[in-house]
């Protein structure tokens, strides 16, 4: 009887190794269910007494939790709690994972076969073959460059989101302060008008004035009362908006002691800004280069360049090495094959044309973005200059009105003026004060808009041309506050 030859132990070893190699290192799926109530519960959990938030404040230089909260303290609540930053961070994580995907090399494949021939002397046939893909023309590096530039754009999106949240919080804070100061002035106005209506009523009863004069005064008093009620309702709305921009639920926000400006402090306050530096075109050109969206536009354009390079590289087909081993009729047969696509029907012209069009679109979008930014900066600069001029005019009128009110008070003390004249001058003084407050807050709004157009605090404008120009907000935007 003739002995049948068996394949050597190398066959069994290679088979087992290939099976073991493909069976190790797999991740397991874990479900992470999401329900509509989760976001509600998460928002309700935002609290300034949270230990993680207190540790974050300690890292930022606060020895303890602040007793009073101004917008500079509330910005840390925004950076820690606001969900928009969580979205931006998740998008960055996705972009970083895309770099790992782009750097992956194609996996080889293995094929194992076994058969039986219809011959009693050589009944068994075995085969083992591999396919090893080899990328050509630098496709892998082009993918990595494209993913890296897109991840840089996602990283800058965190800074852009942070700046947008800062501007929204600052604008809400300015409006909230303005509403409180306006409410205080409206209360004084309503009280004075009520006193004037009472005095005019007595004069009408004495036949000293006509009913028309009393009707006009009563109409102005009713109008002031209506404005007062509307302003009280507006303050509640602004508080809700301010709490939302701070990333806190309204019930937790109500527990904070806000550090609002007093009227006397506000009237003496001037923004400590060099107006010539703020309106300097050279400094604004430097600030233009500092804008996050400008740098993100450059990163997107670089990604489109990398994509075009990748599509051009795909003109050249990849190759696949195919070593194989066969055992047949007692013989060990080794072979090596090479396979590749034939660029006969097309050479990736469509994808290359799309990539070129995308690059041109990114370039056009970048130029349009620059044009919008420059126009926004010019418009904000003009509004800021006009607001400063209006503030100076309102200040002059208020000082003149104060002088007249003081003179009326002296005349009243010496018996040369009656109480109606005194209250009338006091009312005019309150109205002038209202106009001054409105002008001051208009300056603050214009300054905030100018900062937003440059994406740079005005007090840091003189440092914008320094070699290292990273503001505190941008530095904090790249740090994940939550553990």
C-alpha positions in Angstrom: 0.0 0.0 0.0 1.4 3.4 -1.0 1.8 6.0 1.7 0.1 9.4 1.0 2.4 12.4 1.7 1.0 15.0 4.1 1.8 18.7 4.1 4.5 19.7 6.6 3.9 21.4 10.0 4.5 24.8 8.4 1.1 24.7 6.8 -0.7 24.1 10.1 1.4 26.8 11.8 0.7 29.4 9.2 -3.0 28.6 9.3 -3.3 28.9 13.1 -1.2 32.1 13.2 -3.5 33.8 10.6 -6.6 32.8 12.5 -5.2 34.0 15.8 -4.0 37.3 14.3 -7.4 38.1 13.0 -9.2 37.1 16.2 -7.4 39.4 18.7 -7.9 43.1 19.6 -11.5 43.5 18.7 -13.6 46.1 20.5 -17.0 45.3 21.9 -20.1 47.3 21.2 -21.6 49.2 24.1 -25.0 50.8 23.8 -25.3 54.4 24.9 -29.0 55.3 24.8 -30.1 58.9 24.6 -33.4 60.3 25.6 -34.9 63.8 25.5 -35.0 64.0 29.3 -31.2 63.6 29.5 -30.5 67.2 28.3 -33.0 68.6 30.8 -31.4 66.7 33.7 -27.9 67.7 32.6 -28.8 71.4 32.5 -30.5 71.2 35.9 -27.2 69.8 37.3 -25.2 72.9 36.4 -24.3 74.5 39.7 -21.6 76.9 40.7 -21.2 74.8 43.9 -20.1 71.9 41.9 -16.7 70.6 43.0 -15.3 70.3 39.5 -16.3 73.9 38.8 -14.7 75.1 42.0 -11.5 73.3 41.1 -11.7 74.9 37.7 -12.0 78.4 39.3 -9.0 77.6 41.5 -6.9 76.8 38.5 -8.0 80.2 37.1 -6.7 82.0 40.2 -9.8 82.2 42.4 -9.0 81.1 46.0 -12.7 80.5 46.7 -16.1 80.8 45.0 -16.8 84.5 44.2 -19.3 86.3 46.5 -20.3 88.7 43.7 -20.6 87.8 40.1 -19.8 90.2 37.2 -19.6 89.2 33.6 -15.8 88.4 34.1 -16.8 85.7 36.6 -19.8 84.5 34.6 -17.5 83.8 31.6 -16.0 80.9 33.6 -19.5 79.5 34.0 -19.9 79.7 30.2 -16.6 78.0 29.5 -17.4 75.2 31.9 -21.1 74.6 31.6 -22.3 75.8 28.2 -23.3 72.8 25.9 -22.2 74.5 22.7 -18.6 73.9 23.8 -19.4 70.3 24.3 -20.6 70.1 20.7 -17.4 71.8 19.5 -15.2 69.4 21.5 -17.1 66.4 20.2 -16.6 67.6 16.6 -12.9 68.0 17.4 -12.7 64.4 18.7 -14.4 63.2 15.5 -11.9 65.1 13.4 -9.0 63.7 15.4 -10.3 60.2 14.9 -10.4 60.9 11.1 -6.6 61.4 11.2 -6.3 57.9 12.6 -8.6 56.6 9.9 -6.6 58.4 7.2 -3.3 57.0 8.5 -4.5 53.4 8.4 -3.0 51.1 5.8 -5.2 48.7 3.9 -5.3 45.3 5.5 -4.0 42.2 3.6 -6.3 39.4 2.9 -5.7 35.6 3.1 -7.3 32.8 1.3 -7.2 29.1 2.4 -8.4 26.2 0.3 -8.6 22.5 0.7 -9.9 19.9 -1.8 -9.8 16.2 -2.8 -8.9 14.9 -6.2 -10.5 11.9 -7.7 -7.3 9.9 -7.5 -6.6 7.4 -4.8 -2.9 7.9 -4.7 -3.1 11.8 -4.3 -6.4 12.5 -2.7 -5.7 15.8 -0.9 -4.9 19.3 -2.3 -4.2 22.4 -0.1 -3.7 26.0 -1.0 -2.8 29.2 0.9 -2.6 32.6 -0.7 -2.2 36.2 0.5 -3.1 39.6 -1.1 -1.0 42.5 0.2 -2.2 45.9 -1.1 0.4 48.6 -1.7 -0.7 52.2 -2.1 1.2 54.3 -4.6 1.8 58.0 -5.4 1.6 59.2 -1.7 -2.1 58.7 -1.3 -1.8 57.9 2.4 0.1 61.1 3.2 -2.4 63.2 1.2 -5.2 61.7 3.3 -3.4 62.4 6.5 -2.7 66.1 5.4 -6.4 66.5 4.5 -7.6 65.1 7.8 -5.0 67.1 9.8 -6.2 70.4 8.2 -9.8 69.5 8.9 -8.9 68.7 12.5 -7.2 72.1 12.8 -10.4 73.7 11.5 -12.4 71.8 14.1 -9.9 72.9 16.8 -10.3 76.6 15.7 -14.1 76.0 15.8 -13.7 75.6 19.6 -12.1 79.0 19.8 -14.7 80.5 17.5 -17.5 79.0 19.6 -15.8 80.3 22.8 -15.6 83.8 21.4 -19.2 83.8 20.2 -20.3 82.7 23.7 -18.1 85.5 25.2 -19.7 88.1 23.0 -23.2 86.9 23.7 -22.6 86.9 27.4 -21.1 90.4 27.3 -24.0 91.7 25.2 -26.5 90.2 27.6 -24.6 91.6 30.6 -24.6 95.1 29.0 -28.4 94.9 28.3 -29.1 93.6 31.8 -27.2 96.4 33.4 -28.8 99.0 31.1 -32.3 97.7 32.0 -31.6 97.9 35.7 -30.3 101.4 35.5 -33.1 102.5 33.2 -35.6 101.0 35.7 -34.1 103.0 38.5 -34.4 106.2 36.4 -37.9 105.4 35.4 -39.0 105.0 39.0 -37.6 108.4 39.8 -39.3 109.9 36.7 -42.6 108.3 37.6 -42.4 109.5 41.2 -41.6 113.1 40.1 -44.4 113.1 37.6 -46.8 111.9 40.2 -45.8 114.8 42.5 -46.2 117.2 39.6 -49.7 115.8 38.8 -50.7 116.2 42.5 -49.5 119.9 42.6 -51.2 120.7 39.3 -54.4 119.1 40.5 -54.4 121.5 43.5 -53.7 124.4 41.2 -56.5 123.4 38.9 -58.9 123.3 41.9 -57.7 126.8 42.9 -58.3 128.0 39.3 -54.7 128.8 38.7 -54.2 126.6 35.6 -56.3 125.1 32.8 -57.3 121.4 32.6 -55.2 121.0 29.5 -52.0 121.5 31.4 -53.1 118.9 34.0 -54.2 116.5 31.3 -50.8 116.7 29.6 -49.0 116.1 32.9 -51.2 113.2 33.7 -50.7 111.7 30.2 -46.9 111.9 30.7 -47.2 110.2 34.1 -49.3 107.4 32.7 -46.8 106.9 29.9 -44.0 106.7 32.5 -45.9 104.2 34.5 -46.5 102.0 31.4 -42.8 102.2 30.5 -41.9 101.2 34.0 -44.1 98.1 33.9 -42.7 97.1 30.5 -39.1 97.6 31.7 -39.7 95.4 34.8 -41.0 92.6 32.5 -38.0 93.1 30.1 -35.6 92.6 33.0 -37.0 89.2 33.7 -36.5 88.3 30.1 -33.0 89.6 30.0 -32.2 87.6 33.2 -33.3 84.4 31.5 -31.2 85.2 28.5 -28.2 86.0 30.7 -28.6 82.7 32.6 -28.8 80.8 29.3 -25.6 82.4 28.0 -23.9 81.6 31.3 -24.9 77.9 30.9 -26.8 77.9 34.2 -30.5 77.0 34.9 -32.5 80.0 36.0 -33.1 78.8 39.5 -29.4 78.4 40.1 -28.7 81.7 38.5 -31.1 83.5 40.8 -29.0 82.3 43.7 -26.0 84.3 42.5 -25.3 87.8 43.8 -24.7 89.9 40.7 -22.2 92.7 40.7 -24.2 95.4 38.9 -23.0 99.0 38.3 -24.3 101.7 40.6 -25.7 104.8 38.8 -23.0 107.1 40.3 -20.2 104.7 39.4 -21.6 104.4 35.9 -21.8 108.1 35.3 -18.1 108.5 36.3 -17.0 105.5 34.3 -15.0 105.8 31.1 -13.6 102.8 29.2 -9.9 102.9 29.7 -9.1 102.6 26.0 -6.8 104.5 23.8 -9.2 105.6 21.0 -6.4 106.3 18.6 -5.1 102.8 19.0 -8.6 101.2 18.8 -9.2 103.0 15.5 -5.7 102.5 14.1 -6.0 100.7 10.7 -2.6 99.0 11.1 -3.7 97.5 14.4 -7.0 96.4 12.9 -5.1 94.7 10.0 -3.1 92.8 12.6 -6.3 91.9 14.4 -7.8 90.7 11.1 -5.1 88.1 10.9 -5.8 87.1 14.5 -9.5 86.3 13.8 -10.3 82.6 14.4 -12.6 82.3 11.4 -9.8 83.6 9.1 -7.4 81.0 10.3 -10.1 78.3 10.0 -10.7 79.4 6.4 -7.0 78.9 5.7 -7.2 75.5 7.3 -10.2 74.5 5.1 -8.4 75.7 2.0 -5.3 73.7 2.9 -7.6 70.6 3.3 -9.1 71.2 -0.2 -5.5 71.4 -1.5 -4.7 68.0 0.1 -7.9 66.6 -1.3 -6.9 67.7 -4.8 -3.5 66.1 -4.3 -5.2 62.9 -3.2 -7.5 62.8 -6.3 -4.6 63.4 -8.6 -2.6 60.6 -6.9 -5.5 58.3 -7.4 -4.9 58.5 -11.2 -2.1 56.0 -10.5 -3.6 52.6 -9.5 -2.5 50.8 -6.4 -0.9 47.3 -6.8 -1.5 44.2 -4.9 1.1 41.5 -4.2 -0.2 38.0 -4.1 2.2 35.4 -2.7 0.7 31.9 -2.6 1.6 28.4 -1.5 0.0 25.2 -2.9 0.5 21.6 -1.9 -0.4 19.2 -4.6 0.7 15.6 -5.5 3.4 15.8 -2.8 4.9 19.0 -4.2 5.3 22.3 -2.5 4.5 25.1 -5.0 5.3 28.7 -4.2 4.2 31.6 -6.4 4.1 35.4 -6.4 1.6 37.4 -8.4 1.0 41.1 -8.9 -2.4 42.7 -9.7 -3.5 46.2 -10.4 -6.4 48.1 -12.0 -6.2 49.2 -15.6 -7.1 52.9 -16.1 -8.8 52.3 -19.4 -12.3 53.6 -18.9 -11.3 56.7 -16.9 -8.4 58.2 -15.0 -10.3 59.8 -12.1 -11.1 63.0 -14.2 -14.4 63.5 -12.5 -13.1 63.4 -8.9 -10.2 65.7 -9.9 -12.6 68.2 -11.4 -14.7 68.1 -8.2 -11.6 68.6 -6.0 -10.5 71.6 -8.2 -14.0 73.1 -7.9 -13.9 72.6 -4.1 -10.5 74.4 -3.9 -11.8 77.3 -6.0 -15.0 77.4 -3.8 -12.9 77.5 -0.6 -10.7 80.3 -2.1 -13.8 82.3 -3.0 -15.4 81.7 0.4 -12.2 82.9 2.1 -12.0 86.1 0.1 -15.7 86.7 0.8 -15.1 86.1 4.5 -12.3 88.6 4.5 -14.5 91.2 2.7 -17.3 90.7 5.3 -14.9 91.0 8.2 -13.3 94.2 6.8 -16.7 95.7 6.2 -17.8 94.7 9.7 -14.7 96.2 11.3 -15.1 99.5 9.4 -18.8 99.7 10.3 -18.1 98.8 14.0 -15.3 101.4 14.1 -17.7 104.1 12.7 -20.4 103.2 15.2 -17.9 103.3 18.1 -16.6 106.7 17.1 -20.2 108.1 16.7 -21.2 106.6 20.1 -18.2 108.4 21.8 -19.2 111.7 20.2 -22.9 111.2 21.3 -21.7 110.4 24.8 -19.7 113.6 25.0 -22.7 115.6 23.9 -25.0 113.8 26.4 -22.5 114.4 29.2 -22.3 118.1 28.4 -26.1 118.4 28.4 -26.4 116.5 31.7 -23.8 118.8 33.4 -25.6 121.9 32.1 -28.9 120.5 33.4 -27.3 119.7 36.8 -26.3 123.3 37.1 -29.8 124.5 36.4 -31.3 122.0 38.9 -28.9 123.2 41.6 -29.8 126.9 40.8 -33.5 126.0 41.1 -32.8 124.3 44.4 -31.1 127.5 45.7 -33.9 129.7 44.5 -36.4 127.4 46.2 -34.5 127.6 49.5 -34.5 131.4 49.3 -38.1 131.6 48.4 -37.7 132.7 44.8 -39.1 129.5 43.3 -42.1 127.3 44.2 -42.1 123.6 44.6 -43.6 123.0 41.1 -40.6 124.7 39.5 -38.2 122.8 41.7 -39.7 119.4 40.8 -39.9 120.4 37.1 -36.1 121.0 37.1 -35.5 117.8 39.0 -37.5 115.9 36.4 -35.5 117.5 33.6 -32.4 116.5 35.4 -33.6 112.9 35.6 -34.4 112.9 31.9 -31.0 114.2 31.1 -29.5 111.5 33.3 -31.5 108.9 31.4 -30.1 110.2 28.1 -26.6 110.1 29.5 -27.0 106.5 30.7 -28.4 105.5 27.3 -25.4 107.1 25.6 -23.0 105.4 28.0 -24.5 102.0 27.3 -24.5 102.7 23.6 -20.7 103.2 23.9 -20.5 99.8 25.7 -22.5 98.1 23.0 -20.5 99.7 20.2 -17.2 98.7 22.0 -18.5 95.1 22.3 -19.3 95.1 18.6 -15.9 96.5 17.7 -14.3 93.7 19.9 -16.4 91.1 18.1 -15.4 92.5 14.7 -11.7 92.0 15.6 -12.3 89.0 17.9 -10.0 90.7 20.4 -10.7 92.6 23.6 -10.0 96.3 23.1 -7.7 96.4 26.1 -5.4 93.9 24.4 -5.3 95.7 21.1 -1.9 97.2 21.8 -0.5 93.7 22.1 -2.0 92.3 18.9 1.2 92.8 16.9 3.4 91.1 19.5 5.0 87.8 18.5 2.9 85.8 20.9 -0.7 87.0 20.8 -3.0 84.5 22.4 -5.7 86.0 24.5 -6.9 84.4 27.7 -10.2 83.4 26.0 -8.4 81.6 23.1 -6.0 79.9 25.6 -9.0 78.7 27.6 -10.9 77.5 24.5 -8.3 74.8 23.8 -8.4 73.5 27.3 -11.2 71.0 28.3 -12.6 72.3 31.5 -14.5 69.2 32.4 -12.7 66.1 33.5 
